[in-house]
Amino acid sequence: MTAPLSGMTGFARAEGALGAWHWVWEGRSVNGRGLEARFRLPPGHEALEPALRDAAKSVFSRGNIQFSLTLKRDENAQSVQIDTDKLAAIVEAGRPLVEAGTVAPPTLDGLLAIKGVLKSDDDDLREDERTALHTAMGTSFSTAADTLVAARREEGAALAAILADILAEIETLTAKAASSAATRPEAIRDRLKARLDELLGGEFPEERLAQEIAMLASKADVREEIDRLKAHIASARDLLAAGSPVGRKLDFLSQEFNREANTLCSKSGDSELTTIGLALKAAVEQFREQVQNVE
């Protein structure tokens, strides 16, 4: 069975609840050269991040990934208190500045906006309650991560079909180049001899002429490039069948495809082969662009 190919673009959402708590995980993924996982967590729950980062590394190998957690508690079950000691300390610390006219007198809404002045039930969670909440949220995160994996594999299935079509086109163009009369050594020699005869009017020692034709024919021979193109096509198909993560290898292979196509064009002294080479370069560029989306 062919392993799945994964893309790097997707979206996922997972909801969860525990007692009076309700939360939503949202995950987004876009292309990236490596793996970069970022997390947006509510204040007080930063301790979740190390485990989440390890979990992300276990299922993703490439892409810029961001997960955000929205956490709410039922209003009827939530209470908020003012930390009067902290509030008094802040007011007292700022009193000299106010009396000196350096700053304006503090307002209630400004004081309450200071971190730690307002305390909610979330701040007073017992250790066992916080552990249970984090465990439940971690389970929901796994669901969101699995959903994101599925979305990326859906993109990968579409990419696999596109890449297979492009490889078929590259294979067809390679076969055309191989069957072109311009690639046969005898045709190359005949073409070069005709040009030399035209330029020199036949006044050239036959032995020296044979040497020059042999040297130029060797430089214009593209059979090695065609053989390497065929090998690259086979390698690319093997990688697609292997499934992700193969994006980096396919990217390297696309560079090798491009190298051979460029060499074929530079060696070509025949309009037919040049046309084939240019079409080949265009197909290789399409392949390279699509490979950038593969995990």
C-alpha contacts under 8 A as a table, 3 or more apart, distances in Angstrom:
res1	aa1	res2	aa2	distance
2	T	241	A	5.39
2	T	242	A	6.70
2	T	243	G	7.22
3	A	241	A	6.22
3	A	242	A	5.59
3	A	243	G	4.65
3	A	244	S	7.65
4	P	153	R	6.63
4	P	156	G	7.29
4	P	157	A	7.21
4	P	241	A	7.95
4	P	242	A	7.82
4	P	243	G	4.92
4	P	244	S	6.66
5	L	153	R	6.08
5	L	156	G	4.75
5	L	157	A	6.18
5	L	159	L	7.92
5	L	160	A	6.71
5	L	240	L	6.91
5	L	242	A	7.98
5	L	243	G	4.41
5	L	244	S	4.91
5	L	245	P	7.64
5	L	294	V	7.47
5	L	295	E	7.66
6	S	149	V	7.90
6	S	152	R	5.25
6	S	153	R	4.21
6	S	154	E	7.24
6	S	155	E	6.51
6	S	156	G	3.96
6	S	157	A	7.14
6	S	243	G	7.38
6	S	244	S	5.71
6	S	245	P	7.52
6	S	294	V	6.02
6	S	295	E	5.50
7	G	152	R	4.79
7	G	153	R	6.03
7	G	154	E	7.67
7	G	155	E	5.20
7	G	156	G	4.39
7	G	159	L	7.30
7	G	293	N	5.48
7	G	294	V	4.50
7	G	295	E	5.22
8	M	29	S	6.16
8	M	30	V	5.39
8	M	31	N	5.17
8	M	32	G	7.69
8	M	62	R	7.08
8	M	63	G	5.56
8	M	152	R	5.62
8	M	155	E	7.77
8	M	293	N	5.89
8	M	294	V	6.22
8	M	295	E	5.63
9	T	28	R	7.55
9	T	29	S	4.94
9	T	30	V	4.48
9	T	31	N	6.39
9	T	63	G	7.93
9	T	151	A	7.55
9	T	152	R	5.70
9	T	155	E	7.16
9	T	293	N	7.71
10	G	28	R	5.88
10	G	29	S	5.21
10	G	30	V	6.98
10	G	148	L	5.91
10	G	149	V	7.94
10	G	151	A	5.17
10	G	152	R	5.38
10	G	155	E	7.87
11	F	26	E	7.45
11	F	27	G	5.59
11	F	28	R	4.66
11	F	29	S	6.51
11	F	147	T	7.92
11	F	148	L	5.75
11	F	151	A	6.72
12	A	25	W	7.97
12	A	26	E	5.65
12	A	27	G	4.93
12	A	28	R	6.58
12	A	144	A	5.60
12	A	145	A	7.29
12	A	147	T	5.51
12	A	148	L	4.95
12	A	151	A	7.58
13	R	24	V	7.07
13	R	25	W	5.53
13	R	26	E	4.49
13	R	27	G	6.33
13	R	144	A	5.55
13	R	147	T	7.48
14	A	24	V	5.79
14	A	25	W	5.13
14	A	26	E	6.65
14	A	140	S	6.16
14	A	141	F	7.20
14	A	143	T	6.40
14	A	144	A	5.09
15	E	22	H	7.62
15	E	23	W	5.78
15	E	24	V	4.42
15	E	25	W	6.23
15	E	140	S	6.64
16	G	22	H	5.89
16	G	23	W	5.38
16	G	24	V	6.42
16	G	136	A	7.57
16	G	137	M	6.92
16	G	140	S	6.07
17	A	20	A	7.45
17	A	21	W	5.52
17	A	22	H	4.34
17	A	23	W	6.23
17	A	136	A	7.78
18	L	21	W	5.20
18	L	22	H	6.59
18	L	133	L	6.83
18	L	136	A	7.20
20	A	73	R	5.46
20	A	74	D	5.34
20	A	77	A	6.52
21	W	71	L	7.21
21	W	72	K	5.85
21	W	73	R	4.50
21	W	74	D	6.56
22	H	71	L	5.96
22	H	72	K	5.29
22	H	73	R	6.09
22	H	74	D	7.81
23	W	69	L	6.88
23	W	70	T	5.39
23	W	71	L	4.39
23	W	72	K	6.10
23	W	137	M	7.68
24	V	69	L	5.78
24	V	70	T	5.22
24	V	71	L	6.74
25	W	67	F	6.78
25	W	68	S	5.79
25	W	69	L	4.77
25	W	70	T	6.63
25	W	140	S	7.28
25	W	141	F	6.45
25	W	144	A	6.57
26	E	67	F	5.56
26	E	68	S	5.38
26	E	69	L	6.70
26	E	144	A	7.03
27	G	65	I	7.15
27	G	66	Q	5.65
27	G	67	F	4.33
27	G	68	S	6.56
27	G	144	A	6.74
27	G	145	A	7.31
27	G	148	L	6.84
28	R	65	I	5.73
28	R	66	Q	5.35
28	R	67	F	6.53
28	R	148	L	7.58
29	S	63	G	6.36
29	S	64	N	5.61
29	S	65	I	4.42
29	S	66	Q	6.50
29	S	148	L	7.83
30	V	63	G	5.72
30	V	64	N	5.32
30	V	65	I	6.64
31	N	62	R	7.61
31	N	63	G	4.81
31	N	64	N	6.03
31	N	292	Q	7.48
31	N	293	N	6.12
32	G	35	L	6.67
32	G	36	E	7.62
32	G	62	R	6.15
32	G	63	G	4.14
32	G	64	N	5.27
33	R	62	R	6.58
33	R	63	G	6.71
34	G	61	S	7.17
34	G	62	R	4.75
34	G	63	G	5.99
34	G	64	N	7.72
35	L	57	K	7.94
35	L	60	F	7.35
35	L	61	S	5.75
35	L	62	R	4.21
35	L	63	G	4.95
35	L	64	N	6.03
35	L	65	I	7.61
36	E	62	R	7.49
36	E	63	G	6.31
36	E	64	N	4.81
36	E	65	I	6.04
37	A	53	R	6.88
37	A	56	A	7.20
37	A	64	N	6.12
37	A	65	I	4.73
37	A	66	Q	5.77
37	A	67	F	7.87
38	R	65	I	6.22
38	R	66	Q	4.72
38	R	67	F	6.42
39	F	49	E	7.05
39	F	66	Q	5.73
39	F	67	F	4.96
39	F	68	S	5.73
39	F	69	L	7.98
40	R	66	Q	7.73
40	R	67	F	6.35
40	R	68	S	4.52
40	R	69	L	6.22
41	L	45	H	6.34
41	L	46	E	6.26
41	L	68	S	6.17
41	L	69	L	5.33
41	L	70	T	7.44
42	P	45	H	5.82
42	P	46	E	7.34
42	P	69	L	6.79
42	P	70	T	6.88
42	P	71	L	6.85
43	P	46	E	6.74
44	G	47	A	7.75
44	G	123	D	7.43
45	H	48	L	5.98
46	E	49	E	5.75
47	A	50	P	6.93
48	L	51	A	5.94
48	L	52	L	6.28
48	L	134	H	6.93
48	L	138	G	7.95
49	E	52	L	4.97
49	E	53	R	5.95
50	P	53	R	5.16
50	P	54	D	6.33
51	A	54	D	5.16
51	A	55	A	6.18
52	L	55	A	5.02
52	L	56	A	6.16
52	L	138	G	7.43
52	L	141	F	7.83
53	R	56	A	5.12
53	R	57	K	6.29
54	D	57	K	5.16
54	D	58	S	6.38
55	A	58	S	5.19
55	A	59	V	6.86
55	A	142	S	7.79
56	A	59	V	5.54
56	A	60	F	5.90
56	A	145	A	7.34
57	K	60	F	5.37
57	K	61	S	6.53
58	S	61	S	7.83
59	V	145	A	7.85
59	V	149	V	7.60
60	F	63	G	7.66
60	F	149	V	7.80
61	S	245	P	6.75
61	S	295	E	6.90
62	R	245	P	7.96
62	R	295	E	5.48
63	G	295	E	7.18
73	R	77	A	7.02
73	R	78	Q	6.42
74	D	77	A	5.33
74	D	78	Q	6.26
75	E	78	Q	5.11
75	E	79	S	7.88
78	Q	120	S	7.17
78	Q	121	D	6.29
79	S	120	S	5.88
79	S	121	D	6.11
80	V	118	L	6.63
80	V	119	K	5.61
80	V	120	S	4.46
80	V	121	D	6.85
81	Q	118	L	5.78
81	Q	119	K	5.09
81	Q	120	S	6.27
82	I	87	L	7.82
82	I	112	L	8.00
82	I	117	V	5.75
82	I	118	L	4.75
82	I	119	K	6.03
83	D	86	K	5.51
83	D	87	L	6.21
83	D	116	G	7.38
83	D	117	V	5.12
83	D	118	L	6.12
83	D	119	K	6.64
84	T	87	L	4.93
84	T	88	A	5.97
84	T	117	V	7.50
85	D	88	A	5.23
85	D	89	A	6.21
86	K	89	A	5.08
86	K	90	I	6.24
86	K	116	G	7.71
86	K	117	V	6.23
87	L	90	I	5.20
87	L	91	V	6.27
87	L	111	L	7.26
87	L	117	V	6.03
88	A	91	V	5.13
88	A	92	E	6.04
89	A	92	E	5.13
89	A	93	A	6.03
90	I	93	A	5.13
90	I	94	G	6.27
91	V	94	G	5.25
91	V	95	R	6.10
91	V	106	P	7.83
92	E	95	R	5.14
92	E	96	P	7.98
93	A	96	P	7.18
94	G	97	L	5.46
94	G	98	V	6.38
95	R	98	V	5.09
95	R	99	E	6.12
96	P	99	E	5.14
96	P	100	A	6.04
97	L	100	A	5.10
97	L	101	G	6.22
97	L	102	T	5.19
97	L	103	V	5.86
98	V	101	G	5.08
98	V	102	T	5.98
98	V	103	V	5.25
98	V	104	A	5.99
98	V	105	P	5.73
99	E	102	T	7.68
100	A	103	V	7.86
101	G	104	A	6.87
106	P	110	G	6.57
106	P	111	L	6.71
107	T	110	G	5.17
107	T	111	L	6.23
108	L	111	L	5.13
108	L	112	L	6.12
109	D	112	L	5.14
109	D	113	A	6.18
110	G	113	A	5.20
110	G	114	I	6.92
111	L	114	I	5.53
111	L	117	V	7.40
112	L	115	K	7.84
112	L	117	V	5.77
112	L	118	L	6.24
113	A	117	V	7.36
113	A	118	L	7.78
114	I	117	V	5.87
114	I	118	L	7.91
115	K	118	L	7.19
116	G	119	K	6.41
119	K	122	D	7.83
119	K	123	D	6.14
119	K	124	D	8.00
120	S	123	D	5.47
120	S	124	D	7.06
121	D	124	D	5.11
121	D	125	L	6.38
122	D	125	L	5.44
125	L	129	E	5.95
125	L	130	R	5.90
126	R	129	E	5.15
126	R	130	R	6.18
127	E	130	R	5.15
127	E	131	T	6.10
128	D	131	T	5.04
128	D	132	A	6.16
129	E	132	A	5.17
129	E	133	L	6.14
130	R	133	L	5.03
130	R	134	H	6.06
131	T	134	H	5.14
131	T	135	T	6.06
132	A	135	T	5.09
132	A	136	A	6.24
133	L	136	A	5.22
133	L	137	M	6.17
134	H	137	M	5.02
134	H	138	G	5.94
135	T	138	G	5.01
135	T	139	T	6.35
136	A	139	T	5.15
136	A	140	S	6.48
137	M	140	S	5.06
137	M	141	F	6.15
138	G	141	F	4.90
138	G	142	S	6.36
139	T	142	S	5.16
139	T	143	T	6.57
140	S	143	T	5.02
140	S	144	A	6.32
141	F	144	A	4.97
141	F	145	A	6.06
142	S	145	A	5.00
142	S	146	D	6.09
143	T	146	D	5.14
143	T	147	T	6.18
144	A	147	T	5.04
144	A	148	L	6.18
145	A	148	L	5.03
145	A	149	V	6.18
146	D	149	V	4.97
146	D	150	A	6.25
147	T	150	A	5.06
147	T	151	A	6.28
148	L	151	A	5.01
148	L	152	R	6.20
149	V	152	R	5.13
149	V	153	R	6.16
150	A	153	R	5.03
150	A	154	E	6.18
151	A	154	E	5.08
151	A	155	E	6.49
152	R	155	E	5.09
152	R	156	G	6.09
153	R	156	G	4.58
153	R	157	A	6.14
154	E	157	A	5.24
154	E	158	A	6.71
155	E	158	A	5.26
155	E	159	L	6.24
156	G	159	L	4.88
156	G	160	A	6.00
156	G	294	V	6.84
157	A	160	A	5.10
157	A	161	A	6.52
158	A	161	A	5.35
158	A	162	I	6.41
159	L	162	I	5.04
159	L	163	L	5.99
159	L	290	Q	7.07
159	L	293	N	7.93
159	L	294	V	7.56
160	A	163	L	5.19
160	A	164	A	6.01
160	A	240	L	6.89
161	A	164	A	5.13
161	A	165	D	6.30
162	I	165	D	5.22
162	I	166	I	6.35
162	I	290	Q	7.93
163	L	166	I	5.04
163	L	167	L	6.08
163	L	287	F	6.35
163	L	290	Q	7.12
163	L	291	V	7.87
164	A	167	L	5.09
164	A	168	A	6.19
164	A	237	R	7.65
165	D	168	A	5.07
165	D	169	E	6.38
166	I	169	E	5.01
166	I	170	I	6.21
166	I	283	A	6.44
166	I	284	V	7.90
166	I	286	Q	7.41
166	I	287	F	6.29
167	L	170	I	4.93
167	L	171	E	6.03
167	L	233	I	6.62
167	L	287	F	7.68
168	A	171	E	5.01
168	A	172	T	6.18
169	E	172	T	5.05
169	E	173	L	6.20
169	E	283	A	7.09
170	I	173	L	5.16
170	I	174	T	6.04
170	I	233	I	7.83
170	I	280	L	6.13
170	I	283	A	6.32
170	I	284	V	7.22
171	E	174	T	5.03
171	E	175	A	6.18
171	E	230	K	7.20
171	E	233	I	6.98
172	T	175	A	5.14
172	T	176	K	6.28
173	L	176	K	4.97
173	L	177	A	6.18
173	L	276	I	6.34
173	L	277	G	7.95
173	L	279	A	7.53
173	L	280	L	6.19
174	T	177	A	5.04
174	T	178	A	6.15
174	T	226	I	6.41
174	T	229	L	7.08
174	T	230	K	7.38
174	T	280	L	7.62
175	A	178	A	4.96
175	A	179	S	6.20
176	K	179	S	5.18
176	K	180	S	6.04
176	K	276	I	7.31
177	A	180	S	5.14
177	A	183	T	7.18
177	A	226	I	7.54
177	A	273	L	6.14
177	A	276	I	6.41
177	A	277	G	7.65
178	A	183	T	6.40
178	A	223	R	7.21
178	A	226	I	6.61
179	S	183	T	7.25
180	S	183	T	5.70
180	S	184	R	7.53
180	S	272	E	7.61
180	S	273	L	6.77
181	A	184	R	5.57
181	A	187	A	6.25
182	A	185	P	7.91
182	A	187	A	5.98
182	A	188	I	6.14
182	A	268	S	7.85
182	A	269	G	7.88
182	A	270	D	6.19
182	A	272	E	7.87
182	A	273	L	6.64
183	T	187	A	7.29
183	T	188	I	7.02
183	T	221	D	6.19
183	T	222	V	6.21
183	T	223	R	6.79
184	R	187	A	5.31
184	R	188	I	6.30
184	R	221	D	7.60
185	P	188	I	4.98
185	P	189	R	6.15
185	P	217	A	6.49
185	P	218	S	7.96
185	P	221	D	6.71
186	E	189	R	5.08
186	E	190	D	6.15
187	A	190	D	5.10
187	A	191	R	6.11
188	I	191	R	5.22
188	I	192	L	6.19
188	I	217	A	5.67
188	I	220	A	7.33
188	I	221	D	7.70
189	R	192	L	5.23
189	R	193	K	5.97
189	R	213	I	5.89
189	R	214	A	7.14
189	R	217	A	5.79
190	D	193	K	5.17
190	D	194	A	6.15
191	R	194	A	5.25
191	R	195	R	6.44
192	L	195	R	5.09
192	L	196	L	6.22
192	L	213	I	6.37
192	L	216	L	7.63
192	L	217	A	7.61
193	K	196	L	5.12
193	K	197	D	6.04
193	K	209	L	7.88
193	K	213	I	6.56
194	A	197	D	5.15
194	A	198	E	6.13
195	R	198	E	5.04
195	R	199	L	6.18
196	L	199	L	5.05
196	L	200	L	5.86
196	L	201	G	7.72
196	L	202	G	7.57
197	D	200	L	5.26
197	D	201	G	5.00
197	D	202	G	4.71
197	D	203	E	7.78
198	E	201	G	5.41
198	E	202	G	7.36
200	L	203	E	5.72
200	L	204	F	6.93
204	F	208	R	7.19
204	F	209	L	6.32
205	P	208	R	5.29
205	P	209	L	5.90
206	E	209	L	4.83
206	E	210	A	6.03
207	E	210	A	5.15
207	E	211	Q	6.38
208	R	211	Q	5.03
208	R	212	E	6.21
209	L	212	E	5.21
209	L	213	I	6.08
210	A	213	I	5.16
210	A	214	A	6.04
211	Q	214	A	5.14
211	Q	215	M	6.20
212	E	215	M	5.13
212	E	216	L	6.10
213	I	216	L	5.18
213	I	217	A	5.77
214	A	217	A	5.08
214	A	218	S	6.09
215	M	218	S	5.19
215	M	219	K	6.44
216	L	219	K	5.06
216	L	220	A	6.17
217	A	220	A	5.08
217	A	221	D	6.01
218	S	221	D	5.23
219	K	267	K	7.05
220	A	267	K	4.97
220	A	268	S	6.45
220	A	269	G	7.50
221	D	224	E	7.63
221	D	267	K	7.30
222	V	225	E	5.25
222	V	226	I	6.34
222	V	264	L	6.02
222	V	267	K	7.00
222	V	268	S	7.94
223	R	226	I	5.04
223	R	227	D	6.16
224	E	227	D	5.05
224	E	228	R	6.22
225	E	228	R	5.12
225	E	229	L	6.12
225	E	260	E	5.53
225	E	261	A	7.76
225	E	263	T	7.36
225	E	264	L	6.54
226	I	229	L	4.99
226	I	230	K	6.26
226	I	260	E	7.79
227	D	230	K	5.18
227	D	231	A	6.34
228	R	231	A	4.94
228	R	232	H	6.12
228	R	260	E	7.39
229	L	232	H	5.03
229	L	233	I	6.20
229	L	257	F	6.48
229	L	260	E	6.73
230	K	233	I	5.14
230	K	234	A	6.42
231	A	234	A	5.20
231	A	235	S	6.24
232	H	235	S	4.96
232	H	236	A	6.03
232	H	253	L	6.93
232	H	256	E	7.69
232	H	257	F	6.86
233	I	236	A	5.15
233	I	237	R	6.31
234	A	237	R	5.25
234	A	238	D	6.29
235	S	238	D	5.06
235	S	239	L	6.25
236	A	239	L	5.12
236	A	240	L	6.25
236	A	250	L	6.69
236	A	253	L	7.23
237	R	240	L	5.10
237	R	241	A	6.17
238	D	241	A	5.11
238	D	242	A	6.16
239	L	242	A	4.96
239	L	243	G	6.56
239	L	246	V	6.42
239	L	249	K	7.90
239	L	250	L	7.30
240	L	243	G	5.47
240	L	244	S	7.91
240	L	246	V	7.59
242	A	246	V	7.82
243	G	246	V	6.56
244	S	247	G	6.98
244	S	294	V	7.61
244	S	295	E	5.88
245	P	248	R	7.82
245	P	294	V	7.85
245	P	295	E	5.26
246	V	249	K	5.34
246	V	250	L	6.15
246	V	294	V	7.29
246	V	295	E	6.42
247	G	250	L	5.13
247	G	251	D	6.06
247	G	291	V	6.34
247	G	292	Q	7.08
247	G	293	N	7.65
247	G	294	V	4.77
247	G	295	E	4.89
248	R	251	D	5.01
248	R	252	F	6.29
248	R	295	E	7.79
249	K	252	F	5.12
249	K	253	L	6.14
250	L	253	L	4.88
250	L	254	S	6.10
250	L	291	V	6.37
251	D	254	S	5.14
251	D	255	Q	6.64
251	D	288	R	6.45
251	D	291	V	6.01
251	D	292	Q	6.94
252	F	255	Q	5.24
252	F	256	E	6.62
253	L	256	E	4.99
253	L	257	F	6.23
254	S	257	F	4.94
254	S	258	N	6.21
254	S	284	V	6.71
254	S	285	E	7.93
254	S	287	F	6.85
254	S	288	R	5.39
255	Q	258	N	5.05
255	Q	259	R	6.21
255	Q	288	R	7.71
256	E	259	R	4.98
256	E	260	E	6.40
257	F	260	E	5.41
257	F	261	A	6.25
257	F	284	V	6.44
258	N	261	A	5.08
258	N	262	N	6.06
258	N	281	K	6.45
258	N	284	V	6.18
258	N	285	E	7.55
259	R	262	N	5.26
259	R	263	T	6.26
260	E	263	T	5.08
260	E	264	L	6.07
261	A	264	L	5.09
261	A	265	C	6.30
261	A	277	G	6.08
261	A	278	L	7.86
261	A	280	L	6.39
261	A	281	K	5.69
262	N	265	C	5.20
262	N	266	S	6.18
262	N	277	G	7.62
262	N	281	K	7.17
263	T	266	S	5.04
263	T	267	K	6.12
264	L	267	K	5.30
264	L	268	S	6.13
264	L	274	T	7.99
264	L	277	G	6.32
265	C	268	S	5.19
265	C	273	L	7.56
265	C	274	T	5.57
265	C	277	G	5.27
265	C	278	L	7.02
268	S	271	S	7.72
268	S	273	L	6.14
268	S	274	T	5.81
269	G	273	L	7.70
269	G	274	T	7.39
270	D	273	L	5.42
270	D	274	T	6.12
271	S	274	T	4.98
271	S	275	T	6.13
272	E	275	T	5.22
272	E	276	I	6.38
273	L	276	I	5.02
273	L	277	G	6.04
274	T	277	G	4.93
274	T	278	L	6.16
275	T	278	L	5.24
275	T	279	A	6.31
276	I	279	A	5.18
276	I	280	L	6.09
277	G	280	L	4.90
277	G	281	K	6.20
278	L	281	K	5.05
278	L	282	A	6.35
279	A	282	A	5.11
279	A	283	A	6.31
280	L	283	A	5.12
280	L	284	V	6.14
281	K	284	V	5.04
281	K	285	E	6.18
282	A	285	E	5.15
282	A	286	Q	6.40
283	A	286	Q	5.11
283	A	287	F	6.27
284	V	287	F	4.93
284	V	288	R	6.18
285	E	288	R	5.01
285	E	289	E	6.20
286	Q	289	E	5.19
286	Q	290	Q	6.33
287	F	290	Q	5.34
287	F	291	V	6.15
288	R	291	V	5.10
288	R	292	Q	6.61
289	E	292	Q	5.54
289	E	293	N	7.71
290	Q	293	N	5.73
290	Q	294	V	7.41
291	V	294	V	5.29
